[in-house]
Amino acid sequence: MKVDFESLVEKLGGRLITTTGEVKTVRQAARELGVEEDQIIKTLVVVTDDGPVLAILDGRSRLDLSKVGRGARLATPREVERYTGYRVGEVPPVGIPLKTYVDERVLRWDRVYGGGGSIRRLVELDPRVIVDHQKAEVRRLSL
């Protein structure tokens, strides 16, 4: 169940950025935008014993699954698409109706850049807006 993502981004004061090519890695996104790798955010889908959740981390951090929930494991590509409507690498940090956790390190920035719903698009948002919109819990998720 996808929301009108473009309208949502506009409503949240963000912007969509069309890239010059495919952006599949944090390094590619940071180079494309001329920003630090930890300003790029990763929106990961994690399956726990209590169901799927989104885990949002900065681009340099590695997820500690034990901090997400009991039985936590990364979702398979098929599960990512089933739970979000997007493929791996395209999942935006907002507009996904799943319980959401945001790593505390993400909040160091005024603006962060993440998946924009397509492999050729990124979204720029204030991380506090992500937390508010997703009703996310801020916690330490990284190793």
N, CA, C and O atoms as CSV, one atom per row, in Angstrom:
chain,resi,resn,atom,element,x,y,z
A,1,MET,N,N,0.847,-1.183,0.000
A,1,MET,CA,C,0.000,0.000,0.000
A,1,MET,C,C,0.893,1.247,0.000
A,1,MET,O,O,1.242,1.770,1.058
A,2,LYS,N,N,1.250,1.707,-1.182
A,2,LYS,CA,C,2.106,2.878,-1.305
A,2,LYS,C,C,1.287,4.149,-1.143
A,2,LYS,O,O,0.163,4.253,-1.634
A,3,VAL,N,N,1.865,5.099,-0.453
A,3,VAL,CA,C,1.252,6.424,-0.361
A,3,VAL,C,C,1.715,7.223,-1.577
A,3,VAL,O,O,2.610,6.788,-2.302
A,4,ASP,N,N,1.117,8.375,-1.800
A,4,ASP,CA,C,1.603,9.273,-2.854
A,4,ASP,C,C,2.900,9.877,-2.318
A,4,ASP,O,O,2.898,10.901,-1.635
A,5,PHE,N,N,3.994,9.216,-2.644
A,5,PHE,CA,C,5.279,9.545,-2.049
A,5,PHE,C,C,5.722,10.975,-2.351
A,5,PHE,O,O,6.220,11.667,-1.463
A,6,GLU,N,N,5.548,11.418,-3.575
A,6,GLU,CA,C,5.980,12.772,-3.941
A,6,GLU,C,C,5.231,13.823,-3.122
A,6,GLU,O,O,5.838,14.780,-2.642
A,7,SER,N,N,3.932,13.652,-2.961
A,7,SER,CA,C,3.140,14.600,-2.155
A,7,SER,C,C,3.566,14.555,-0.696
A,7,SER,O,O,3.646,15.589,-0.034
A,8,LEU,N,N,3.836,13.357,-0.198
A,8,LEU,CA,C,4.262,13.213,1.196
A,8,LEU,C,C,5.571,13.950,1.438
A,8,LEU,O,O,5.698,14.678,2.422
A,9,VAL,N,N,6.541,13.772,0.554
A,9,VAL,CA,C,7.841,14.434,0.708
A,9,VAL,C,C,7.657,15.949,0.715
A,9,VAL,O,O,8.255,16.644,1.536
A,10,GLU,N,N,6.846,16.451,-0.182
A,10,GLU,CA,C,6.582,17.891,-0.233
A,10,GLU,C,C,5.936,18.360,1.070
A,10,GLU,O,O,6.340,19.378,1.631
A,11,LYS,N,N,4.944,17.626,1.547
A,11,LYS,CA,C,4.248,17.969,2.795
A,11,LYS,C,C,5.217,17.999,3.986
A,11,LYS,O,O,5.058,18.804,4.904
A,12,LEU,N,N,6.217,17.117,3.959
A,12,LEU,CA,C,7.177,17.020,5.064
A,12,LEU,C,C,8.347,17.989,4.925
A,12,LEU,O,O,9.270,17.967,5.739
A,13,GLY,N,N,8.315,18.843,3.895
A,13,GLY,CA,C,9.373,19.835,3.723
A,13,GLY,C,C,10.647,19.279,3.136
A,13,GLY,O,O,11.711,19.884,3.260
A,14,GLY,N,N,10.547,18.139,2.502
A,14,GLY,CA,C,11.718,17.529,1.885
A,14,GLY,C,C,11.766,17.794,0.403
A,14,GLY,O,O,10.977,18.570,-0.137
A,15,ARG,N,N,12.710,17.132,-0.251
A,15,ARG,CA,C,12.770,17.239,-1.703
A,15,ARG,C,C,13.277,15.928,-2.284
A,15,ARG,O,O,14.062,15.210,-1.665
A,16,LEU,N,N,12.807,15.640,-3.484
A,16,LEU,CA,C,13.265,14.475,-4.227
A,16,LEU,C,C,14.365,14.904,-5.177
A,16,LEU,O,O,14.275,15.958,-5.806
A,17,ILE,N,N,15.395,14.093,-5.282
A,17,ILE,CA,C,16.548,14.396,-6.116
A,17,ILE,C,C,16.704,13.271,-7.136
A,17,ILE,O,O,16.935,12.120,-6.765
A,18,THR,N,N,16.580,13.604,-8.412
A,18,THR,CA,C,16.814,12.625,-9.462
A,18,THR,C,C,18.314,12.564,-9.709
A,18,THR,O,O,18.955,13.594,-9.918
A,19,THR,N,N,18.870,11.366,-9.686
A,19,THR,CA,C,20.313,11.195,-9.822
A,19,THR,C,C,20.700,11.025,-11.290
A,19,THR,O,O,19.857,10.742,-12.141
A,20,THR,N,N,21.980,11.203,-11.565
A,20,THR,CA,C,22.460,11.085,-12.938
A,20,THR,C,C,22.552,9.631,-13.392
A,20,THR,O,O,22.597,9.351,-14.590
A,21,GLY,N,N,22.579,8.722,-12.448
A,21,GLY,CA,C,22.643,7.293,-12.751
A,21,GLY,C,C,22.064,6.513,-11.590
A,21,GLY,O,O,21.513,7.091,-10.653
A,22,GLU,N,N,22.189,5.208,-11.654
A,22,GLU,CA,C,21.705,4.381,-10.558
A,22,GLU,C,C,22.550,4.615,-9.315
A,22,GLU,O,O,23.776,4.706,-9.388
A,23,VAL,N,N,21.885,4.710,-8.187
A,23,VAL,CA,C,22.566,4.893,-6.901
A,23,VAL,C,C,22.203,3.694,-6.042
A,23,VAL,O,O,21.108,3.608,-5.487
A,24,LYS,N,N,23.161,2.761,-5.947
A,24,LYS,CA,C,22.896,1.518,-5.224
A,24,LYS,C,C,23.651,1.420,-3.901
A,24,LYS,O,O,23.333,0.569,-3.070
A,25,THR,N,N,24.649,2.283,-3.699
A,25,THR,CA,C,25.440,2.193,-2.474
A,25,THR,C,C,25.492,3.551,-1.777
A,25,THR,O,O,25.219,4.591,-2.376
A,26,VAL,N,N,25.847,3.509,-0.512
A,26,VAL,CA,C,26.022,4.739,0.257
A,26,VAL,C,C,27.108,5.593,-0.390
A,26,VAL,O,O,26.945,6.805,-0.532
A,27,ARG,N,N,28.199,4.975,-0.777
A,27,ARG,CA,C,29.311,5.707,-1.391
A,27,ARG,C,C,28.858,6.408,-2.672
A,27,ARG,O,O,29.189,7.574,-2.887
A,28,GLN,N,N,28.110,5.716,-3.516
A,28,GLN,CA,C,27.610,6.318,-4.753
A,28,GLN,C,C,26.699,7.515,-4.450
A,28,GLN,O,O,26.800,8.557,-5.097
A,29,ALA,N,N,25.817,7.357,-3.469
A,29,ALA,CA,C,24.888,8.440,-3.121
A,29,ALA,C,C,25.663,9.651,-2.588
A,29,ALA,O,O,25.373,10.785,-2.968
A,30,ALA,N,N,26.644,9.417,-1.714
A,30,ALA,CA,C,27.420,10.519,-1.144
A,30,ALA,C,C,28.194,11.258,-2.230
A,30,ALA,O,O,28.254,12.488,-2.225
A,31,ARG,N,N,28.782,10.515,-3.153
A,31,ARG,CA,C,29.507,11.154,-4.267
A,31,ARG,C,C,28.566,11.951,-5.155
A,31,ARG,O,O,28.876,13.073,-5.557
A,32,GLU,N,N,27.428,11.371,-5.455
A,32,GLU,CA,C,26.445,12.034,-6.318
A,32,GLU,C,C,26.025,13.370,-5.731
A,32,GLU,O,O,25.866,14.350,-6.459
A,33,LEU,N,N,25.844,13.414,-4.403
A,33,LEU,CA,C,25.334,14.618,-3.741
A,33,LEU,C,C,26.420,15.523,-3.181
A,33,LEU,O,O,26.153,16.675,-2.841
A,34,GLY,N,N,27.639,15.012,-3.081
A,34,GLY,CA,C,28.718,15.804,-2.502
A,34,GLY,C,C,28.562,15.996,-1.002
A,34,GLY,O,O,28.844,17.072,-0.474
A,35,VAL,N,N,28.105,14.939,-0.311
A,35,VAL,CA,C,27.908,14.995,1.140
A,35,VAL,C,C,28.699,13.868,1.806
A,35,VAL,O,O,29.241,12.989,1.137
A,36,GLU,N,N,28.752,13.914,3.131
A,36,GLU,CA,C,29.419,12.863,3.901
A,36,GLU,C,C,28.623,11.559,3.829
A,36,GLU,O,O,27.397,11.582,3.725
A,37,GLU,N,N,29.323,10.422,3.882
A,37,GLU,CA,C,28.633,9.140,3.833
A,37,GLU,C,C,27.674,8.948,5.007
A,37,GLU,O,O,26.668,8.252,4.873
A,38,ASP,N,N,27.974,9.554,6.154
A,38,ASP,CA,C,27.039,9.358,7.266
A,38,ASP,C,C,25.833,10.295,7.194
A,38,ASP,O,O,24.967,10.243,8.067
A,39,GLN,N,N,25.761,11.152,6.170
A,39,GLN,CA,C,24.542,11.924,5.911
A,39,GLN,C,C,23.570,11.126,5.053
A,39,GLN,O,O,22.395,11.478,4.938
A,40,ILE,N,N,24.064,10.057,4.457
A,40,ILE,CA,C,23.205,9.142,3.704
A,40,ILE,C,C,22.615,8.178,4.729
A,40,ILE,O,O,23.329,7.672,5.596
A,41,ILE,N,N,21.315,7.927,4.628
A,41,ILE,CA,C,20.702,6.986,5.559
A,41,ILE,C,C,20.278,5.727,4.823
A,41,ILE,O,O,19.916,5.751,3.647
A,42,LYS,N,N,20.338,4.625,5.564
A,42,LYS,CA,C,19.893,3.331,5.061
A,42,LYS,C,C,18.589,2.995,5.766
A,42,LYS,O,O,18.503,3.063,6.992
A,43,THR,N,N,17.580,2.635,4.993
A,43,THR,CA,C,16.311,2.187,5.555
A,43,THR,C,C,16.245,0.685,5.329
A,43,THR,O,O,16.012,0.215,4.216
A,44,LEU,N,N,16.454,-0.055,6.408
A,44,LEU,CA,C,16.506,-1.515,6.326
A,44,LEU,C,C,15.212,-2.111,6.867
A,44,LEU,O,O,14.633,-1.604,7.827
A,45,VAL,N,N,14.775,-3.178,6.245
A,45,VAL,CA,C,13.607,-3.902,6.733
A,45,VAL,C,C,14.129,-5.100,7.519
A,45,VAL,O,O,14.909,-5.909,7.017
A,46,VAL,N,N,13.677,-5.185,8.761
A,46,VAL,CA,C,14.094,-6.246,9.661
A,46,VAL,C,C,12.855,-7.018,10.095
A,46,VAL,O,O,11.840,-6.426,10.462
A,47,VAL,N,N,12.947,-8.327,10.050
A,47,VAL,CA,C,11.851,-9.180,10.503
A,47,VAL,C,C,12.191,-9.635,11.916
A,47,VAL,O,O,13.264,-10.187,12.158
A,48,THR,N,N,11.265,-9.397,12.852
A,48,THR,CA,C,11.439,-9.819,14.244
A,48,THR,C,C,10.324,-10.795,14.610
A,48,THR,O,O,9.400,-11.016,13.827
A,49,ASP,N,N,10.418,-11.371,15.793
A,49,ASP,CA,C,9.362,-12.263,16.271
A,49,ASP,C,C,8.028,-11.530,16.367
A,49,ASP,O,O,6.971,-12.159,16.303
A,50,ASP,N,N,8.066,-10.205,16.519
A,50,ASP,CA,C,6.848,-9.395,16.621
A,50,ASP,C,C,6.405,-8.802,15.290
A,50,ASP,O,O,5.427,-8.055,15.249
A,51,GLY,N,N,7.104,-9.118,14.202
A,51,GLY,CA,C,6.735,-8.623,12.884
A,51,GLY,C,C,7.822,-7.763,12.277
A,51,GLY,O,O,8.875,-7.561,12.883
A,52,PRO,N,N,7.568,-7.250,11.071
A,52,PRO,CA,C,8.578,-6.450,10.375
A,52,PRO,C,C,8.673,-5.039,10.943
A,52,PRO,O,O,7.679,-4.465,11.386
A,53,VAL,N,N,9.879,-4.495,10.922
A,53,VAL,CA,C,10.122,-3.118,11.345
A,53,VAL,C,C,11.103,-2.475,10.375
A,53,VAL,O,O,11.828,-3.160,9.654
A,54,LEU,N,N,11.111,-1.137,10.372
A,54,LEU,CA,C,12.134,-0.396,9.645
A,54,LEU,C,C,13.215,0.011,10.628
A,54,LEU,O,O,12.924,0.441,11.744
A,55,ALA,N,N,14.452,-0.126,10.214
A,55,ALA,CA,C,15.593,0.329,10.998
A,55,ALA,C,C,16.359,1.321,10.132
A,55,ALA,O,O,16.826,0.976,9.046
A,56,ILE,N,N,16.485,2.555,10.615
A,56,ILE,CA,C,17.132,3.612,9.840
A,56,ILE,C,C,18.447,3.979,10.510
A,56,ILE,O,O,18.481,4.363,11.679
A,57,LEU,N,N,19.526,3.854,9.749
A,57,LEU,CA,C,20.874,4.125,10.252
A,57,LEU,C,C,21.606,5.044,9.292
A,57,LEU,O,O,21.220,5.187,8.132
A,58,ASP,N,N,22.677,5.671,9.795
A,58,ASP,CA,C,23.507,6.465,8.894
A,58,ASP,C,C,24.334,5.526,8.031
A,58,ASP,O,O,24.500,4.348,8.345
A,59,GLY,N,N,24.844,6.069,6.946
A,59,GLY,CA,C,25.518,5.275,5.934
A,59,GLY,C,C,26.779,4.569,6.350
A,59,GLY,O,O,27.183,3.611,5.691
A,60,ARG,N,N,27.412,4.994,7.403
A,60,ARG,CA,C,28.652,4.349,7.842
A,60,ARG,C,C,28.426,3.304,8.918
A,60,ARG,O,O,29.324,2.511,9.201
A,61,SER,N,N,27.257,3.285,9.518
A,61,SER,CA,C,26.991,2.378,10.634
A,61,SER,C,C,26.549,1.002,10.155
A,61,SER,O,O,25.981,0.842,9.075
A,62,ARG,N,N,26.831,0.017,11.000
A,62,ARG,CA,C,26.363,-1.348,10.768
A,62,ARG,C,C,25.294,-1.661,11.801
A,62,ARG,O,O,25.438,-1.327,12.977
A,63,LEU,N,N,24.230,-2.299,11.360
A,63,LEU,CA,C,23.103,-2.620,12.220
A,63,LEU,C,C,23.446,-3.752,13.177
A,63,LEU,O,O,23.987,-4.780,12.771
A,64,ASP,N,N,23.125,-3.552,14.452
A,64,ASP,CA,C,23.222,-4.603,15.465
A,64,ASP,C,C,21.818,-5.177,15.617
A,64,ASP,O,O,20.970,-4.587,16.285
A,65,LEU,N,N,21.578,-6.321,15.002
A,65,LEU,CA,C,20.240,-6.916,14.994
A,65,LEU,C,C,19.702,-7.173,16.399
A,65,LEU,O,O,18.491,-7.150,16.615
A,66,SER,N,N,20.588,-7.415,17.340
A,66,SER,CA,C,20.129,-7.689,18.708
A,66,SER,C,C,19.460,-6.466,19.342
A,66,SER,O,O,18.731,-6.597,20.325
A,67,LYS,N,N,19.707,-5.284,18.784
A,67,LYS,CA,C,19.110,-4.063,19.326
A,67,LYS,C,C,17.763,-3.736,18.683
A,67,LYS,O,O,17.112,-2.760,19.056
A,68,VAL,N,N,17.346,-4.558,17.714
A,68,VAL,CA,C,16.082,-4.306,17.024
A,68,VAL,C,C,14.936,-5.085,17.657
A,68,VAL,O,O,13.838,-4.551,17.815
A,69,GLY,N,N,15.176,-6.324,18.015
A,69,GLY,CA,C,14.115,-7.113,18.627
A,69,GLY,C,C,14.457,-8.588,18.651
A,69,GLY,O,O,15.441,-9.032,18.059
A,70,ARG,N,N,13.618,-9.336,19.352
A,70,ARG,CA,C,13.829,-10.790,19.456
A,70,ARG,C,C,13.712,-11.444,18.088
A,70,ARG,O,O,12.808,-11.137,17.311
A,71,GLY,N,N,14.636,-12.344,17.808
A,71,GLY,CA,C,14.606,-13.083,16.553
A,71,GLY,C,C,14.879,-12.238,15.328
A,71,GLY,O,O,14.539,-12.643,14.217
A,72,ALA,N,N,15.480,-11.078,15.499
A,72,ALA,CA,C,15.675,-10.139,14.377
A,72,ALA,C,C,16.613,-10.696,13.320
A,72,ALA,O,O,17.664,-11.265,13.615
A,73,ARG,N,N,16.191,-10.508,12.077
A,73,ARG,CA,C,17.008,-10.848,10.921
A,73,ARG,C,C,16.646,-9.890,9.793
A,73,ARG,O,O,15.536,-9.361,9.752
A,74,LEU,N,N,17.588,-9.669,8.881
A,74,LEU,CA,C,17.294,-8.822,7.732
A,74,LEU,C,C,16.262,-9.520,6.846
A,74,LEU,O,O,16.318,-10.734,6.652
A,75,ALA,N,N,15.339,-8.753,6.322
A,75,ALA,CA,C,14.335,-9.290,5.417
A,75,ALA,C,C,14.982,-9.709,4.103
A,75,ALA,O,O,15.979,-9.124,3.680
A,76,THR,N,N,14.420,-10.705,3.472
A,76,THR,CA,C,14.865,-11.103,2.141
A,76,THR,C,C,14.374,-10.047,1.144
A,76,THR,O,O,13.455,-9.288,1.455
A,77,PRO,N,N,14.971,-9.990,-0.042
A,77,PRO,CA,C,14.475,-9.039,-1.049
A,77,PRO,C,C,12.970,-9.191,-1.311
A,77,PRO,O,O,12.271,-8.193,-1.482
A,78,ARG,N,N,12.484,-10.394,-1.343
A,78,ARG,CA,C,11.049,-10.629,-1.573
A,78,ARG,C,C,10.221,-10.064,-0.415
A,78,ARG,O,O,9.170,-9.462,-0.636
A,79,GLU,N,N,10.697,-10.260,0.817
A,79,GLU,CA,C,9.987,-9.722,1.983
A,79,GLU,C,C,10.004,-8.200,1.979
A,79,GLU,O,O,9.001,-7.566,2.305
A,80,VAL,N,N,11.140,-7.609,1.612
A,80,VAL,CA,C,11.235,-6.148,1.547
A,80,VAL,C,C,10.139,-5.610,0.633
A,80,VAL,O,O,9.421,-4.676,0.990
A,81,GLU,N,N,10.022,-6.204,-0.533
A,81,GLU,CA,C,9.017,-5.738,-1.484
A,81,GLU,C,C,7.595,-5.983,-0.963
A,81,GLU,O,O,6.714,-5.141,-1.139
A,82,ARG,N,N,7.376,-7.116,-0.333
A,82,ARG,CA,C,6.043,-7.425,0.195
A,82,ARG,C,C,5.639,-6.460,1.311
A,82,ARG,O,O,4.495,-6.005,1.350
A,83,TYR,N,N,6.564,-6.146,2.212
A,83,TYR,CA,C,6.243,-5.288,3.360
A,83,TYR,C,C,6.213,-3.801,3.027
A,83,TYR,O,O,5.516,-3.034,3.691
A,84,THR,N,N,6.966,-3.385,2.003
A,84,THR,CA,C,7.096,-1.953,1.731
A,84,THR,C,C,6.540,-1.507,0.378
A,84,THR,O,O,6.173,-0.344,0.209
A,85,GLY,N,N,6.478,-2.426,-0.580
A,85,GLY,CA,C,6.098,-2.047,-1.928
A,85,GLY,C,C,7.277,-1.552,-2.755
A,85,GLY,O,O,7.106,-1.163,-3.910
A,86,TYR,N,N,8.469,-1.565,-2.171
A,86,TYR,CA,C,9.683,-1.111,-2.855
A,86,TYR,C,C,10.713,-2.225,-2.858
A,86,TYR,O,O,10.687,-3.127,-2.021
A,87,ARG,N,N,11.632,-2.140,-3.834
A,87,ARG,CA,C,12.732,-3.093,-3.887
A,87,ARG,C,C,13.872,-2.634,-2.972
A,87,ARG,O,O,13.946,-1.465,-2.594
A,88,VAL,N,N,14.744,-3.555,-2.630
A,88,VAL,CA,C,15.932,-3.241,-1.837
A,88,VAL,C,C,16.677,-2.102,-2.521
A,88,VAL,O,O,16.880,-2.124,-3.735
A,89,GLY,N,N,17.081,-1.112,-1.741
A,89,GLY,CA,C,17.806,0.041,-2.278
A,89,GLY,C,C,16.912,1.202,-2.658
A,89,GLY,O,O,17.397,2.300,-2.931
A,90,GLU,N,N,15.596,0.966,-2.676
A,90,GLU,CA,C,14.655,2.019,-3.041
A,90,GLU,C,C,13.790,2.470,-1.874
A,90,GLU,O,O,13.077,3.468,-1.977
A,91,VAL,N,N,13.849,1.743,-0.765
A,91,VAL,CA,C,12.922,1.966,0.347
A,91,VAL,C,C,13.134,3.344,0.975
A,91,VAL,O,O,14.220,3.645,1.470
A,92,PRO,N,N,12.103,4.167,0.952
A,92,PRO,CA,C,12.217,5.491,1.568
A,92,PRO,C,C,12.069,5.413,3.089
A,92,PRO,O,O,11.528,4.438,3.610
A,93,PRO,N,N,12.543,6.425,3.794
A,93,PRO,CA,C,12.457,6.426,5.258
A,93,PRO,C,C,11.110,6.891,5.792
A,93,PRO,O,O,10.894,6.861,7.003
A,94,VAL,N,N,10.209,7.313,4.936
A,94,VAL,CA,C,8.880,7.766,5.355
A,94,VAL,C,C,7.829,7.159,4.432
A,94,VAL,O,O,8.109,6.779,3.295
A,95,GLY,N,N,6.604,7.080,4.966
A,95,GLY,CA,C,5.497,6.594,4.162
A,95,GLY,C,C,5.332,5.087,4.167
A,95,GLY,O,O,4.503,4.547,3.434
A,96,ILE,N,N,6.105,4.414,4.977
A,96,ILE,CA,C,6.001,2.959,5.107
A,96,ILE,C,C,5.293,2.677,6.432
A,96,ILE,O,O,5.796,3.061,7.488
A,97,PRO,N,N,4.143,2.019,6.396
A,97,PRO,CA,C,3.373,1.812,7.627
A,97,PRO,C,C,3.891,0.651,8.473
A,97,PRO,O,O,3.170,-0.314,8.731
A,98,LEU,N,N,5.148,0.757,8.900
A,98,LEU,CA,C,5.749,-0.237,9.784
A,98,LEU,C,C,6.315,0.464,11.003
A,98,LEU,O,O,6.688,1.636,10.943
A,99,LYS,N,N,6.377,-0.260,12.108
A,99,LYS,CA,C,7.067,0.247,13.295
A,99,LYS,C,C,8.478,0.629,12.857
A,99,LYS,O,O,9.125,-0.098,12.103
A,100,THR,N,N,8.947,1.783,13.339
A,100,THR,CA,C,10.223,2.313,12.860
A,100,THR,C,C,11.137,2.674,14.028
A,100,THR,O,O,10.711,3.267,15.019
A,101,TYR,N,N,12.399,2.299,13.880
A,101,TYR,CA,C,13.454,2.695,14.807
A,101,TYR,C,C,14.469,3.527,14.027
A,101,TYR,O,O,14.835,3.182,12.903
A,102,VAL,N,N,14.916,4.615,14.630
A,102,VAL,CA,C,15.939,5.467,14.019
A,102,VAL,C,C,17.144,5.489,14.947
A,102,VAL,O,O,17.021,5.783,16.137
A,103,ASP,N,N,18.304,5.176,14.392
A,103,ASP,CA,C,19.529,5.226,15.193
A,103,ASP,C,C,19.811,6.663,15.604
A,103,ASP,O,O,19.657,7.593,14.812
A,104,GLU,N,N,20.223,6.827,16.849
A,104,GLU,CA,C,20.458,8.167,17.399
A,104,GLU,C,C,21.473,8.972,16.598
A,104,GLU,O,O,21.411,10.202,16.595
A,105,ARG,N,N,22.396,8.315,15.925
A,105,ARG,CA,C,23.428,9.029,15.148
A,105,ARG,C,C,22.848,9.793,13.965
A,105,ARG,O,O,23.424,10.784,13.515
A,106,VAL,N,N,21.708,9.330,13.464
A,106,VAL,CA,C,21.064,9.996,12.321
A,106,VAL,C,C,20.679,11.427,12.680
A,106,VAL,O,O,20.663,12.303,11.816
A,107,LEU,N,N,20.370,11.664,13.950
A,107,LEU,CA,C,19.885,12.973,14.389
A,107,LEU,C,C,20.987,14.020,14.526
A,107,LEU,O,O,20.703,15.157,14.903
A,108,ARG,N,N,22.233,13.665,14.230
A,108,ARG,CA,C,23.324,14.645,14.270
A,108,ARG,C,C,23.219,15.657,13.144
A,108,ARG,O,O,23.813,16.733,13.220
A,109,TRP,N,N,22.472,15.326,12.102
A,109,TRP,CA,C,22.403,16.153,10.904
A,109,TRP,C,C,21.099,16.922,10.833
A,109,TRP,O,O,20.079,16.489,11.369
A,110,ASP,N,N,21.139,18.071,10.164
A,110,ASP,CA,C,19.912,18.832,9.899
A,110,ASP,C,C,19.170,18.254,8.698
A,110,ASP,O,O,17.944,18.321,8.623
A,111,ARG,N,N,19.926,17.686,7.759
A,111,ARG,CA,C,19.347,17.085,6.559
A,111,ARG,C,C,20.041,15.758,6.305
A,111,ARG,O,O,21.258,15.644,6.448
A,112,VAL,N,N,19.255,14.754,5.928
A,112,VAL,CA,C,19.813,13.451,5.555
A,112,VAL,C,C,19.201,13.050,4.213
A,112,VAL,O,O,18.186,13.598,3.782
A,113,TYR,N,N,19.842,12.086,3.572
A,113,TYR,CA,C,19.448,11.658,2.234
A,113,TYR,C,C,19.271,10.147,2.227
A,113,TYR,O,O,20.153,9.410,2.668
A,114,GLY,N,N,18.137,9.692,1.731
A,114,GLY,CA,C,17.865,8.260,1.721
A,114,GLY,C,C,17.164,7.835,0.453
A,114,GLY,O,O,17.035,8.600,-0.503
A,115,GLY,N,N,16.716,6.595,0.469
A,115,GLY,CA,C,16.018,6.037,-0.680
A,115,GLY,C,C,14.822,6.886,-1.072
A,115,GLY,O,O,14.049,7.332,-0.224
A,116,GLY,N,N,14.686,7.097,-2.364
A,116,GLY,CA,C,13.616,7.951,-2.868
A,116,GLY,C,C,12.554,7.202,-3.642
A,116,GLY,O,O,11.835,7.793,-4.448
A,117,GLY,N,N,12.447,5.892,-3.401
A,117,GLY,CA,C,11.405,5.122,-4.060
A,117,GLY,C,C,11.801,4.584,-5.425
A,117,GLY,O,O,11.010,3.911,-6.086
A,118,SER,N,N,13.013,4.876,-5.845
A,118,SER,CA,C,13.534,4.419,-7.139
A,118,SER,C,C,15.052,4.374,-7.031
A,118,SER,O,O,15.644,5.099,-6.232
A,119,ILE,N,N,15.677,3.528,-7.830
A,119,ILE,CA,C,17.136,3.393,-7.806
A,119,ILE,C,C,17.820,4.633,-8.392
A,119,ILE,O,O,19.037,4.785,-8.282
A,120,ARG,N,N,17.039,5.508,-9.010
A,120,ARG,CA,C,17.574,6.741,-9.611
A,120,ARG,C,C,17.062,7.993,-8.918
A,120,ARG,O,O,17.037,9.077,-9.501
A,121,ARG,N,N,16.655,7.829,-7.666
A,121,ARG,CA,C,16.098,8.982,-6.951
A,121,ARG,C,C,16.410,8.860,-5.467
A,121,ARG,O,O,16.360,7.777,-4.885
A,122,LEU,N,N,16.735,10.008,-4.872
A,122,LEU,CA,C,16.989,10.085,-3.433
A,122,LEU,C,C,16.026,11.105,-2.836
A,122,LEU,O,O,15.478,11.955,-3.538
A,123,VAL,N,N,15.838,11.002,-1.538
A,123,VAL,CA,C,14.997,11.962,-0.837
A,123,VAL,C,C,15.864,12.692,0.186
A,123,VAL,O,O,16.714,12.082,0.833
A,124,GLU,N,N,15.649,13.975,0.326
A,124,GLU,CA,C,16.322,14.791,1.334
A,124,GLU,C,C,15.271,15.204,2.355
A,124,GLU,O,O,14.226,15.749,1.999
A,125,LEU,N,N,15.561,14.938,3.643
A,125,LEU,CA,C,14.619,15.266,4.717
A,125,LEU,C,C,15.369,15.652,5.981
A,125,LEU,O,O,16.537,15.308,6.162
A,126,ASP,N,N,14.677,16.367,6.842
A,126,ASP,CA,C,15.154,16.613,8.202
A,126,ASP,C,C,14.910,15.312,8.973
A,126,ASP,O,O,13.782,14.818,8.978
A,127,PRO,N,N,15.922,14.748,9.618
A,127,PRO,CA,C,15.725,13.474,10.312
A,127,PRO,C,C,14.674,13.539,11.429
A,127,PRO,O,O,14.042,12.529,11.738
A,128,ARG,N,N,14.484,14.721,12.037
A,128,ARG,CA,C,13.468,14.844,13.084
A,128,ARG,C,C,12.063,14.697,12.497
A,128,ARG,O,O,11.148,14.213,13.163
A,129,VAL,N,N,11.909,15.120,11.248
A,129,VAL,CA,C,10.631,14.958,10.556
A,129,VAL,C,C,10.371,13.471,10.295
A,129,VAL,O,O,9.235,13.008,10.394
A,130,ILE,N,N,11.421,12.735,9.963
A,130,ILE,CA,C,11.274,11.284,9.786
A,130,ILE,C,C,10.772,10.663,11.079
A,130,ILE,O,O,9.818,9.886,11.071
A,131,VAL,N,N,11.415,11.007,12.191
A,131,VAL,CA,C,11.021,10.472,13.495
A,131,VAL,C,C,9.568,10.814,13.796
A,131,VAL,O,O,8.791,9.943,14.186
A,132,ASP,N,N,9.199,12.081,13.616
A,132,ASP,CA,C,7.827,12.512,13.907
A,132,ASP,C,C,6.810,11.815,13.007
A,132,ASP,O,O,5.810,11.281,13.486
A,133,HIS,N,N,7.071,11.823,11.713
A,133,HIS,CA,C,6.097,11.257,10.774
A,133,HIS,C,C,5.910,9.754,10.984
A,133,HIS,O,O,4.784,9.256,10.962
A,134,GLN,N,N,6.996,9.047,11.183
A,134,GLN,CA,C,6.921,7.599,11.349
A,134,GLN,C,C,6.569,7.187,12.785
A,134,GLN,O,O,6.374,6.007,13.075
A,135,LYS,N,N,6.492,8.194,13.685
A,135,LYS,CA,C,6.300,7.905,15.113
A,135,LYS,C,C,7.364,6.895,15.570
A,135,LYS,O,O,7.092,5.917,16.266
A,136,ALA,N,N,8.574,7.196,15.135
A,136,ALA,CA,C,9.700,6.290,15.344
A,136,ALA,C,C,10.258,6.398,16.757
A,136,ALA,O,O,10.141,7.426,17.423
A,137,GLU,N,N,10.854,5.322,17.178
A,137,GLU,CA,C,11.590,5.307,18.437
A,137,GLU,C,C,13.064,5.524,18.109
A,137,GLU,O,O,13.629,4.832,17.262
A,138,VAL,N,N,13.675,6.483,18.783
A,138,VAL,CA,C,15.107,6.749,18.592
A,138,VAL,C,C,15.862,5.903,19.606
A,138,VAL,O,O,15.580,5.937,20.804
A,139,ARG,N,N,16.814,5.154,19.110
A,139,ARG,CA,C,17.632,4.296,19.974
A,139,ARG,C,C,18.957,3.998,19.276
A,139,ARG,O,O,19.128,4.278,18.090
A,140,ARG,N,N,19.866,3.439,20.018
A,140,ARG,CA,C,21.148,3.034,19.432
A,140,ARG,C,C,20.932,1.693,18.731
A,140,ARG,O,O,20.627,0.689,19.375
A,141,LEU,N,N,21.091,1.687,17.426
A,141,LEU,CA,C,20.911,0.470,16.627
A,141,LEU,C,C,22.209,-0.078,16.072
A,141,LEU,O,O,22.269,-1.222,15.621
A,142,SER,N,N,23.243,0.738,16.105
A,142,SER,CA,C,24.487,0.364,15.426
A,142,SER,C,C,25.438,-0.363,16.359
A,142,SER,O,O,25.341,-0.279,17.584
A,143,LEU,N,N,26.357,-1.078,15.734
A,143,LEU,CA,C,27.398,-1.807,16.480
A,143,LEU,C,C,28.364,-0.835,17.100
A,143,LEU,O,O,29.312,-1.248,17.769
